[in-house]
Amino acid sequence: FKNTDALVLKGKTASALIIAGEDKISYPAEARIEGGKLIVWNKQVKQPAAVRYVFSNAGIGNLFGKNGLPVVPFRTDDWPVE
């Protein structure tokens, strides 16, 4: 993200976030905003390769801009969606 100091997390950790390694196996991710960065992790993913946010029909995110608008769904990969 550019301008991550403008992000607000409504809750202790972000919801609707998943993280995957090169094996493309996804796990629910934990996240926090720290030093102007969105830090995303899961202990089962040693070398993260992709992050997706609200990338499902049932996902409800809790990441917002300081202006009150929700962050739009995103993904950092271009892997085929199955």
N, CA, C and O atoms as CSV, one atom per row, in Angstrom:
chain,resi,resn,atom,element,x,y,z
A,1,PHE,N,N,0.838,-1.191,0.000
A,1,PHE,CA,C,0.000,0.000,0.000
A,1,PHE,C,C,0.872,1.240,0.000
A,1,PHE,O,O,1.962,1.261,0.572
A,2,LYS,N,N,0.379,2.246,-0.638
A,2,LYS,CA,C,0.969,3.563,-0.474
A,2,LYS,C,C,0.148,4.240,0.608
A,2,LYS,O,O,-1.066,4.050,0.683
A,3,ASN,N,N,0.798,5.016,1.435
A,3,ASN,CA,C,0.082,5.799,2.438
A,3,ASN,C,C,-0.605,4.922,3.485
A,3,ASN,O,O,-1.748,5.191,3.855
A,4,THR,N,N,0.071,3.883,3.967
A,4,THR,CA,C,-0.563,2.986,4.935
A,4,THR,C,C,-0.807,3.648,6.279
A,4,THR,O,O,-1.552,3.113,7.100
A,5,ASP,N,N,-0.198,4.795,6.522
A,5,ASP,CA,C,-0.499,5.496,7.765
A,5,ASP,C,C,-1.934,6.006,7.767
A,5,ASP,O,O,-2.423,6.503,8.781
A,6,ALA,N,N,-2.603,5.882,6.629
A,6,ALA,CA,C,-4.004,6.277,6.535
A,6,ALA,C,C,-4.943,5.089,6.721
A,6,ALA,O,O,-6.152,5.230,6.538
A,7,LEU,N,N,-4.403,3.906,7.085
A,7,LEU,CA,C,-5.231,2.714,7.302
A,7,LEU,C,C,-5.642,2.589,8.758
A,7,LEU,O,O,-4.905,2.965,9.669
A,8,VAL,N,N,-6.839,2.051,8.952
A,8,VAL,CA,C,-7.369,1.808,10.286
A,8,VAL,C,C,-7.878,0.375,10.323
A,8,VAL,O,O,-8.615,-0.050,9.433
A,9,LEU,N,N,-7.494,-0.352,11.331
A,9,LEU,CA,C,-7.945,-1.718,11.524
A,9,LEU,C,C,-9.005,-1.702,12.614
A,9,LEU,O,O,-8.721,-1.343,13.756
A,10,LYS,N,N,-10.223,-2.090,12.264
A,10,LYS,CA,C,-11.313,-2.098,13.238
A,10,LYS,C,C,-11.374,-3.477,13.881
A,10,LYS,O,O,-12.098,-4.360,13.422
A,11,GLY,N,N,-10.612,-3.645,14.937
A,11,GLY,CA,C,-10.472,-4.912,15.631
A,11,GLY,C,C,-9.000,-5.161,15.914
A,11,GLY,O,O,-8.141,-4.384,15.498
A,12,LYS,N,N,-8.711,-6.251,16.626
A,12,LYS,CA,C,-7.325,-6.557,16.971
A,12,LYS,C,C,-6.518,-7.039,15.782
A,12,LYS,O,O,-5.320,-6.771,15.698
A,13,THR,N,N,-7.156,-7.745,14.863
A,13,THR,CA,C,-6.485,-8.228,13.658
A,13,THR,C,C,-7.458,-8.152,12.490
A,13,THR,O,O,-8.675,-8.120,12.675
A,14,ALA,N,N,-6.908,-8.124,11.299
A,14,ALA,CA,C,-7.754,-8.010,10.105
A,14,ALA,C,C,-8.527,-9.299,9.866
A,14,ALA,O,O,-8.016,-10.391,10.113
A,15,SER,N,N,-9.733,-9.174,9.395
A,15,SER,CA,C,-10.527,-10.341,9.010
A,15,SER,C,C,-10.505,-10.452,7.485
A,15,SER,O,O,-10.190,-9.488,6.788
A,16,ALA,N,N,-10.839,-11.622,6.984
A,16,ALA,CA,C,-10.946,-11.885,5.540
A,16,ALA,C,C,-9.610,-11.761,4.811
A,16,ALA,O,O,-9.571,-11.428,3.626
A,17,LEU,N,N,-8.522,-12.030,5.524
A,17,LEU,CA,C,-7.188,-12.017,4.929
A,17,LEU,C,C,-6.665,-13.440,4.862
A,17,LEU,O,O,-6.785,-14.195,5.827
A,18,ILE,N,N,-6.083,-13.813,3.725
A,18,ILE,CA,C,-5.428,-15.112,3.640
A,18,ILE,C,C,-4.019,-14.909,3.097
A,18,ILE,O,O,-3.739,-13.944,2.386
A,19,ILE,N,N,-3.145,-15.839,3.450
A,19,ILE,CA,C,-1.749,-15.783,3.040
A,19,ILE,C,C,-1.348,-17.162,2.526
A,19,ILE,O,O,-1.839,-18.180,3.014
A,20,ALA,N,N,-0.460,-17.190,1.545
A,20,ALA,CA,C,-0.009,-18.463,0.977
A,20,ALA,C,C,1.470,-18.385,0.649
A,20,ALA,O,O,2.013,-17.310,0.395
A,21,GLY,N,N,2.117,-19.554,0.659
A,21,GLY,CA,C,3.497,-19.670,0.215
A,21,GLY,C,C,3.520,-20.061,-1.251
A,21,GLY,O,O,2.482,-20.078,-1.911
A,22,GLU,N,N,4.707,-20.377,-1.760
A,22,GLU,CA,C,4.857,-20.787,-3.157
A,22,GLU,C,C,4.053,-22.046,-3.486
A,22,GLU,O,O,3.735,-22.289,-4.651
A,23,ASP,N,N,3.722,-22.851,-2.465
A,23,ASP,CA,C,2.918,-24.061,-2.686
A,23,ASP,C,C,1.454,-23.739,-2.967
A,23,ASP,O,O,0.672,-24.637,-3.277
A,24,LYS,N,N,1.083,-22.488,-2.863
A,24,LYS,CA,C,-0.266,-21.971,-3.133
A,24,LYS,C,C,-1.326,-22.498,-2.162
A,24,LYS,O,O,-2.520,-22.450,-2.461
A,25,ILE,N,N,-0.901,-22.992,-1.019
A,25,ILE,CA,C,-1.836,-23.413,0.025
A,25,ILE,C,C,-2.132,-22.196,0.895
A,25,ILE,O,O,-1.224,-21.594,1.467
A,26,SER,N,N,-3.410,-21.842,0.990
A,26,SER,CA,C,-3.822,-20.638,1.712
A,26,SER,C,C,-4.166,-20.936,3.161
A,26,SER,O,O,-4.697,-21.997,3.490
A,27,TYR,N,N,-3.851,-19.977,4.012
A,27,TYR,CA,C,-4.153,-20.051,5.438
A,27,TYR,C,C,-4.743,-18.720,5.878
A,27,TYR,O,O,-4.412,-17.681,5.307
A,28,PRO,N,N,-5.608,-18.732,6.880
A,28,PRO,CA,C,-6.084,-17.460,7.416
A,28,PRO,C,C,-4.892,-16.664,7.949
A,28,PRO,O,O,-4.003,-17.220,8.595
A,29,ALA,N,N,-4.883,-15.389,7.679
A,29,ALA,CA,C,-3.761,-14.552,8.086
A,29,ALA,C,C,-4.129,-13.670,9.270
A,29,ALA,O,O,-5.279,-13.269,9.450
A,30,GLU,N,N,-3.130,-13.390,10.053
A,30,GLU,CA,C,-3.242,-12.369,11.084
A,30,GLU,C,C,-2.576,-11.125,10.518
A,30,GLU,O,O,-1.749,-11.219,9.611
A,31,ALA,N,N,-2.930,-9.969,11.047
A,31,ALA,CA,C,-2.339,-8.736,10.533
A,31,ALA,C,C,-2.395,-7.638,11.576
A,31,ALA,O,O,-3.225,-7.639,12.485
A,32,ARG,N,N,-1.478,-6.707,11.406
A,32,ARG,CA,C,-1.493,-5.493,12.222
A,32,ARG,C,C,-0.866,-4.375,11.394
A,32,ARG,O,O,-0.152,-4.635,10.425
A,33,ILE,N,N,-1.132,-3.157,11.775
A,33,ILE,CA,C,-0.530,-2.008,11.120
A,33,ILE,C,C,0.596,-1.534,12.028
A,33,ILE,O,O,0.383,-1.249,13.206
A,34,GLU,N,N,1.794,-1.456,11.465
A,34,GLU,CA,C,2.970,-1.123,12.271
A,34,GLU,C,C,3.944,-0.304,11.429
A,34,GLU,O,O,4.337,-0.722,10.339
A,35,GLY,N,N,4.320,0.833,11.928
A,35,GLY,CA,C,5.298,1.655,11.233
A,35,GLY,C,C,4.910,2.006,9.810
A,35,GLY,O,O,5.768,2.069,8.931
A,36,GLY,N,N,3.633,2.233,9.576
A,36,GLY,CA,C,3.177,2.591,8.241
A,36,GLY,C,C,3.075,1.424,7.287
A,36,GLY,O,O,2.946,1.626,6.079
A,37,LYS,N,N,3.131,0.183,7.808
A,37,LYS,CA,C,3.032,-1.002,6.955
A,37,LYS,C,C,1.950,-1.934,7.483
A,37,LYS,O,O,1.700,-2.005,8.686
A,38,LEU,N,N,1.314,-2.646,6.559
A,38,LEU,CA,C,0.380,-3.704,6.925
A,38,LEU,C,C,1.200,-4.988,7.016
A,38,LEU,O,O,1.672,-5.493,5.997
A,39,ILE,N,N,1.371,-5.510,8.210
A,39,ILE,CA,C,2.157,-6.713,8.464
A,39,ILE,C,C,1.186,-7.894,8.496
A,39,ILE,O,O,0.237,-7.904,9.281
A,40,VAL,N,N,1.432,-8.891,7.635
A,40,VAL,CA,C,0.539,-10.044,7.485
A,40,VAL,C,C,1.349,-11.317,7.701
A,40,VAL,O,O,2.461,-11.441,7.187
A,41,TRP,N,N,0.787,-12.284,8.472
A,41,TRP,CA,C,1.508,-13.523,8.732
A,41,TRP,C,C,0.589,-14.664,9.123
A,41,TRP,O,O,-0.565,-14.461,9.501
A,42,ASN,N,N,1.122,-15.851,9.025
A,42,ASN,CA,C,0.566,-17.081,9.582
A,42,ASN,C,C,1.771,-17.959,9.877
A,42,ASN,O,O,2.652,-18.097,9.028
A,43,LYS,N,N,1.830,-18.550,11.052
A,43,LYS,CA,C,2.988,-19.350,11.463
A,43,LYS,C,C,3.263,-20.523,10.536
A,43,LYS,O,O,4.391,-21.014,10.485
A,44,GLN,N,N,2.248,-20.986,9.797
A,44,GLN,CA,C,2.421,-22.121,8.896
A,44,GLN,C,C,3.044,-21.732,7.556
A,44,GLN,O,O,3.439,-22.602,6.781
A,45,VAL,N,N,3.132,-20.437,7.282
A,45,VAL,CA,C,3.699,-19.961,6.015
A,45,VAL,C,C,5.052,-19.318,6.312
A,45,VAL,O,O,5.127,-18.182,6.780
A,46,LYS,N,N,6.109,-20.061,6.031
A,46,LYS,CA,C,7.470,-19.585,6.345
A,46,LYS,C,C,7.969,-18.554,5.333
A,46,LYS,O,O,8.646,-17.597,5.711
A,47,GLN,N,N,7.643,-18.737,4.054
A,47,GLN,CA,C,8.050,-17.813,2.999
A,47,GLN,C,C,6.809,-17.327,2.247
A,47,GLN,O,O,6.435,-17.927,1.240
A,48,PRO,N,N,6.171,-16.267,2.708
A,48,PRO,CA,C,4.946,-15.791,2.050
A,48,PRO,C,C,5.174,-15.423,0.586
A,48,PRO,O,O,6.188,-14.825,0.226
A,49,ALA,N,N,4.202,-15.798,-0.244
A,49,ALA,CA,C,4.265,-15.486,-1.671
A,49,ALA,C,C,3.045,-14.692,-2.125
A,49,ALA,O,O,3.100,-14.018,-3.154
A,50,ALA,N,N,1.938,-14.759,-1.371
A,50,ALA,CA,C,0.715,-14.080,-1.803
A,50,ALA,C,C,-0.179,-13.759,-0.609
A,50,ALA,O,O,-0.226,-14.492,0.378
A,51,VAL,N,N,-0.875,-12.656,-0.733
A,51,VAL,CA,C,-1.872,-12.243,0.261
A,51,VAL,C,C,-3.129,-11.855,-0.498
A,51,VAL,O,O,-3.068,-11.197,-1.537
A,52,ARG,N,N,-4.258,-12.269,0.032
A,52,ARG,CA,C,-5.557,-11.871,-0.533
A,52,ARG,C,C,-6.431,-11.321,0.589
A,52,ARG,O,O,-6.431,-11.832,1.709
A,53,TYR,N,N,-7.163,-10.282,0.265
A,53,TYR,CA,C,-8.047,-9.636,1.244
A,53,TYR,C,C,-9.462,-9.590,0.677
A,53,TYR,O,O,-9.675,-9.096,-0.431
A,54,VAL,N,N,-10.419,-10.099,1.429
A,54,VAL,CA,C,-11.829,-10.160,1.048
A,54,VAL,C,C,-11.952,-10.770,-0.357
A,54,VAL,O,O,-12.636,-10.235,-1.230
A,55,PHE,N,N,-11.279,-11.887,-0.540
A,55,PHE,CA,C,-11.244,-12.525,-1.848
A,55,PHE,C,C,-12.121,-13.770,-1.860
A,55,PHE,O,O,-11.704,-14.839,-2.306
A,56,SER,N,N,-13.354,-13.609,-1.357
A,56,SER,CA,C,-14.336,-14.688,-1.373
A,56,SER,C,C,-15.728,-14.057,-1.360
A,56,SER,O,O,-15.877,-12.866,-1.087
A,57,ASN,N,N,-16.724,-14.853,-1.653
A,57,ASN,CA,C,-18.096,-14.339,-1.642
A,57,ASN,C,C,-18.596,-14.041,-0.234
A,57,ASN,O,O,-19.529,-13.256,-0.061
A,58,ALA,N,N,-17.983,-14.661,0.772
A,58,ALA,CA,C,-18.469,-14.513,2.139
A,58,ALA,C,C,-17.583,-13.621,2.994
A,58,ALA,O,O,-17.876,-13.421,4.172
A,59,GLY,N,N,-16.508,-13.081,2.435
A,59,GLY,CA,C,-15.567,-12.292,3.225
A,59,GLY,C,C,-16.118,-10.935,3.623
A,59,GLY,O,O,-16.717,-10.229,2.811
A,60,ILE,N,N,-15.909,-10.584,4.872
A,60,ILE,CA,C,-16.277,-9.261,5.373
A,60,ILE,C,C,-15.035,-8.684,6.031
A,60,ILE,O,O,-14.596,-9.157,7.079
A,61,GLY,N,N,-14.482,-7.668,5.411
A,61,GLY,CA,C,-13.247,-7.084,5.905
A,61,GLY,C,C,-13.468,-6.040,6.979
A,61,GLY,O,O,-14.574,-5.534,7.170
A,62,ASN,N,N,-12.380,-5.731,7.679
A,62,ASN,CA,C,-12.449,-4.696,8.714
A,62,ASN,C,C,-11.251,-3.750,8.613
A,62,ASN,O,O,-10.797,-3.197,9.615
A,63,LEU,N,N,-10.749,-3.573,7.392
A,63,LEU,CA,C,-9.659,-2.650,7.135
A,63,LEU,C,C,-10.251,-1.433,6.423
A,63,LEU,O,O,-10.908,-1.556,5.390
A,64,PHE,N,N,-10.005,-0.268,6.995
A,64,PHE,CA,C,-10.607,0.964,6.493
A,64,PHE,C,C,-9.559,2.056,6.337
A,64,PHE,O,O,-8.497,2.015,6.957
A,65,GLY,N,N,-9.876,3.021,5.506
A,65,GLY,CA,C,-9.075,4.234,5.436
A,65,GLY,C,C,-9.493,5.150,6.579
A,65,GLY,O,O,-10.585,5.002,7.127
A,66,LYS,N,N,-8.644,6.082,6.935
A,66,LYS,CA,C,-9.002,7.036,7.996
A,66,LYS,C,C,-10.208,7.883,7.606
A,66,LYS,O,O,-10.839,8.516,8.452
A,67,ASN,N,N,-10.520,7.886,6.295
A,67,ASN,CA,C,-11.696,8.622,5.820
A,67,ASN,C,C,-12.990,7.842,6.061
A,67,ASN,O,O,-14.078,8.330,5.755
A,68,GLY,N,N,-12.868,6.606,6.619
A,68,GLY,CA,C,-14.041,5.798,6.932
A,68,GLY,C,C,-14.470,4.845,5.829
A,68,GLY,O,O,-15.369,4.029,6.033
A,69,LEU,N,N,-13.839,4.937,4.663
A,69,LEU,CA,C,-14.199,4.051,3.552
A,69,LEU,C,C,-13.458,2.720,3.669
A,69,LEU,O,O,-12.291,2.697,4.060
A,70,PRO,N,N,-14.124,1.610,3.334
A,70,PRO,CA,C,-13.465,0.307,3.430
A,70,PRO,C,C,-12.387,0.143,2.351
A,70,PRO,O,O,-12.501,0.685,1.251
A,71,VAL,N,N,-11.349,-0.610,2.691
A,71,VAL,CA,C,-10.328,-0.968,1.706
A,71,VAL,C,C,-10.964,-1.970,0.745
A,71,VAL,O,O,-11.644,-2.900,1.178
A,72,VAL,N,N,-10.748,-1.788,-0.537
A,72,VAL,CA,C,-11.339,-2.669,-1.540
A,72,VAL,C,C,-10.637,-4.022,-1.525
A,72,VAL,O,O,-9.471,-4.110,-1.141
A,73,PRO,N,N,-11.337,-5.077,-1.939
A,73,PRO,CA,C,-10.690,-6.383,-2.030
A,73,PRO,C,C,-9.448,-6.308,-2.927
A,73,PRO,O,O,-9.422,-5.581,-3.921
A,74,PHE,N,N,-8.420,-7.080,-2.548
A,74,PHE,CA,C,-7.209,-7.095,-3.357
A,74,PHE,C,C,-6.517,-8.446,-3.255
A,74,PHE,O,O,-6.823,-9.261,-2.384
A,75,ARG,N,N,-5.579,-8.659,-4.165
A,75,ARG,CA,C,-4.705,-9.830,-4.131
A,75,ARG,C,C,-3.343,-9.410,-4.648
A,75,ARG,O,O,-3.235,-8.513,-5.484
A,76,THR,N,N,-2.300,-10.065,-4.147
A,76,THR,CA,C,-0.944,-9.725,-4.560
A,76,THR,C,C,-0.384,-10.718,-5.567
A,76,THR,O,O,0.769,-10.592,-5.978
A,77,ASP,N,N,-1.179,-11.703,-5.973
A,77,ASP,CA,C,-0.712,-12.737,-6.895
A,77,ASP,C,C,-1.509,-12.690,-8.183
A,77,ASP,O,O,-2.505,-11.976,-8.297
A,78,ASP,N,N,-1.041,-13.474,-9.157
A,78,ASP,CA,C,-1.809,-13.624,-10.401
A,78,ASP,C,C,-2.058,-15.095,-10.700
A,78,ASP,O,O,-2.181,-15.496,-11.857
A,79,TRP,N,N,-2.129,-15.891,-9.643
A,79,TRP,CA,C,-2.389,-17.322,-9.771
A,79,TRP,C,C,-3.821,-17.551,-10.277
A,79,TRP,O,O,-4.716,-16.768,-9.960
A,80,PRO,N,N,-4.039,-18.596,-11.046
A,80,PRO,CA,C,-5.413,-18.906,-11.484
A,80,PRO,C,C,-6.332,-19.163,-10.286
A,80,PRO,O,O,-5.934,-19.792,-9.306
A,81,VAL,N,N,-7.542,-18.675,-10.383
A,81,VAL,CA,C,-8.528,-18.889,-9.322
A,81,VAL,C,C,-9.268,-20.176,-9.630
A,81,VAL,O,O,-9.834,-20.344,-10.711
A,82,GLU,N,N,-9.255,-21.080,-8.664
A,82,GLU,CA,C,-9.918,-22.373,-8.859
A,82,GLU,C,C,-11.303,-22.358,-8.275
A,82,GLU,O,O,-12.014,-23.361,-8.345
